Amino acid sequence: MRKILTVLLVLLLTMPALAVEIQLEGGSDVPWGSFDLKKGIYTIKPQEGQMLITADDLVITARELEYREKEGLALIQGEVTLAGEEFSAKGERLRADFDKQEYLLEGNVSLTTGDYEVKAQTLTYRPGLIEVAGSCEIVLPEGSLKGQQFQIDLDEGSLLGFGPAWLTFK
């Protein structure tokens, strides 16, 4: 019988107030990560299931994380979810700059926030602000918006569109 082991890692990055916590589950006899200490590249890939990553007020789930210490970037992939207090998003890949608190989600992105849903190719999150781009569609209770780029201000509850757009009202 395999023993289930929960591993808790805390990576303290260059900002002293910021801690990233990663939680994994798996058998104690199965490797889950590799660390190149000379290059400062750390790869975490659970053999089973997804890992849970918390950073600031965000919760991220994914199947693989590569942290590049010199760049201060995490490349996260595999059924990625990014969730905050006011939104939840899914995509294929996430590029996280924990120091700048900037997160770029790419690949068949879907977002739910407030009473609307968004589909796009990319989503950039900074605290209080979400930008979506690339064949965007926003479904609102009143109808839908299609366009190339939209900006969602979570604090103000506002939506701005940029470039050509199509509006459909119910």
Secondary structure, 3 states (H helix, E strand, C coil): CCCEEEEEEEEECCCCCCEEEEEEEEECCCCCEEEECCCCEEEECCCCCCEEEEECCEEEEECEEEEECCCCEEEEEEEEEEECCCEEEEEEEEEEECCCCEEEEEEEEEEEECCEEEEEEEEEEECCEEEEEEEEEEEECCEEEEEEEEEEECCCCEEEEEEEEEEEEC
